[in-house]
């Protein structure tokens, strides 16, 4: 099942990259109109006739913008964690607990033959992706928070 994503050209990175590409090489900008991800954009830039220097500049723009977006997410998480609001501090653990409970309950109901409940393949795939994202975001975020607090104490 393919997720309906915003076209690359409509994302912040895509808009910036297409603007830069139009300045450097209008034909390259036309090629980039059809790409869907930053990875595809980098592949198209690599295949283009631009000078190596221009290719490097465009690829660096993509990496820099992606890093800024990741940093912004991390900053929002830090702001939530330092907030005085109980909900903002606990929303990530609550979502994690909810996902684990629902996933476990659905798995148990699906495995008991006498209960007429079956998880459809589409929902199983969707929930698996949500569960992975929540677990990675929670534990990755907690690890980052702990590592940064340890590093600050050393300074």
Secondary structure, DSSP 8 states (H G I E B T S, - for coil): -------GGGSHHHHHHHHHHHHH-HHHHHHHTT--SHHHHHHHHHHSSS-HHHHHHHHHHHHHHHHHHHHHHHHHHHHHHHSS-HHHHHHHHHHHHHHHHHHHHHHHHHH-TTS-----HHHHHHHHHHHHHHHHHHHHHHHHHHHHHHHHHH-
